[in-house]
Amino acid sequence: MSFWNTSDGNEIEKNDNYDAGGGFLEPIPEGTSALAAITEAGWAEDTNKNRYVLLKWAILAPEEYKSRMLPHKLWIGDDEDPQAKDGAKKRDKAKRMLAAIDTNAGGKLLASDKMPDDLALTKCLANKQMVIKIMEWEQTDRATGDIIRGNWVGAVSPKVSAAELPAAPAPKERTTSKSQTGGRGRVDDDEIPF
């Protein structure tokens, strides 16, 4: 069997077009509590080389959101979020959030009393389960005028079993918009505290 055969033994055809399917996922409803684990943790940069910590959460429960990924920016470094009205206040909130995440993961970052590097973030936070409270943002994309929506992590707390999670709230009614871009496009996230 060739490397280019599919799992059922068929040959993959030469084609310069491919559509993986899928599409836009509605945001998870505001206030949903989910059991989640950080799959990636490290420093990242925006297009202007401003540095922030980027965490990627994998939802483990409730079942209807299992395997969804949720990125989480924490502006904790020397660079302030260029979108923030008060960058210092946003940094303080982000540090408090990171401290709570670290405490739920064992507290090793706080114990070191140093700014964490990529290795420390990954070693101390990856694969540690905890409960996150998922919030929703909605705004008008400045470039297109479309309504865009997404999620952010509003709170963290210690791990509980999936059975102990509160029921997910029902999605709120939506007004119609030109399109839903699923977070693509320019977003002014100043109202998102992290």
N, C-alpha and C positions, 0 to 999 in steps of 0.2 A: 504494500500500500504506500502510495506517495504521500509526502508531507502535505501536498495540496489537495488531498482527498478529504471530503467531509467525514464526519463520524459514522455516517451510514454507508461509506465506501464510494459515494459518487464523486466524480471529478469536478473540481471547481472550474467554471467556464471563464474564459477571458472576457472581461467586460470593464469598461472604464467608468461605469456608473454603479453606485450601490447606495441603497437607502436602508439604514438599520431599523427604521420604524421608530416607534416611540413618539415623543412629542412633548408638549408642555404638560407639566404636572401642576395641579392646583397646589397652592401653599397649604401646609398643615394648619388646621384651625387655631386661632389665637387661644392661648391658655392651655393647650394640650401639654400634659405631663408625659414624658417618654423616658424609658430606660434606654440609655445610650452609652457608647464608649468612644473615646477618641482614637481614631485610626492613624492620624498624622498630626504632628506638632512640630512647628519650627518657625523661623523667621522668614518673612516674605517682603517684597517691595512693591509699591505701586508704580505707575508709569513715571513718576517724578523722583524715584529712588527713596521715597519715604518708607521707613521700615516699621513693620508691625508683626505681631505673632499671629500666625494662622493655625487654627485648630480645625480638624475635620472630624465631625461627629457622625457615627453610624447609629441609626435608630435600631434598637433591638426589640422593642415592644412599645406600644401596642401593635398587634399583628398587621393592621391595615397600613401602617407606615414603616414596617420592618424593611430594612435595607436601604431606606432613603438616607441620603447624605446631607449634612447641614454644615456649611462652612461657618467659621466663627472668627472674626477679626478682633484682635485685642491690641489697641494702640498703647503699649506699655513702655516703649523705648524713648529715646531722646527726640525722635520725630513726632510731631503732633499730627493728628488727622487733619489734612488740609480742608476737609469739608466741615469741620467742627467750628461752632461759634466760640466755644471755650475749650481749647485743646487740653489745657491743664486739668480741667474738671473731668473731661472725658478720659484722660489718662488715669486719673485717680480711680474712677469707676472701673476701668479695665483692670487695673492692678488688684482691686478688691475682688473682681470676678476671678482672675487668675489665682489669687490666694485661696478662694473658696474651692475652686477646681482642684488645686494642689492639695488642700486639706483633705478633700474626699478621696484623693489618690494616694495619700500616705504622708503628705507634708514635707517631702524632701527638698523641694525648691525653696520653700520658706526657711527651712533650717539652714540652707547654705548661705543665706543673706547676700547673695550675689545676683546680678542680672543673668538669667539663664541663657545658655547657648542652645543651638539646635539639638545637640546630643543630650543635654540635661532635660530639655523639654520632652523629647521622645522617650528617654529612659524613665522619667518620672510620671508621665501622663498617659502614654499609649496603653491601650487595652484596659484601662481602669473604668469600671462601670459606675455610673451614677445616674440620678434622675435630673433631666433638664426640663425647664418650662419653656415651651416654644411660643414665641410671640410672632406677630405678623406685621409687616410694613406694607404700605400702599402709597404710591405717589405717581405724579405725572412725569414721564420721561421728558426732560428738557429738549432733547434732540428731535424726538418724534411726536410728542404730544400724547402718546399712548399711556394708558394706565399700566403700571408694572407693579408686581406683588412679589413678596418673598418672605422668608422667615429669618428670625434671629433668636439667639439664646438669651432669654431674659433672666433666668435664675438657674442655680444648680443646688442639689441637695443629695444626701447620702443615698446609696443604692437601696432599692426595695425590690421585691419580687414583682414579676409582671402582673400577677394577680392583685397586688396591692395598689397598682396605679389607678388613679381616678379615671373614670370614663372620659374619653375624648369629647370635647364640646362639638356640637353640630356646626358645620361651616356656616358662616354668616351669608345672608343674601347679598348678591353682587349686583351692582348696576352695570349695564353693558358699556363696553369701551370699544375703541377702534380695533384693538388687538391686545392680546396678553403675551408679552414677550418673555415671560418666565425669568425676569431678572437681567435679560440682555439689554444693553444700552447704558447710558450714563445715569447713575443714581446718586442723588444727594442724600447721604445717609446720616445727616447731622442729628436727626431725631432718634436714631438707633444708638443707644448708649455705649456700644462697644465697637 
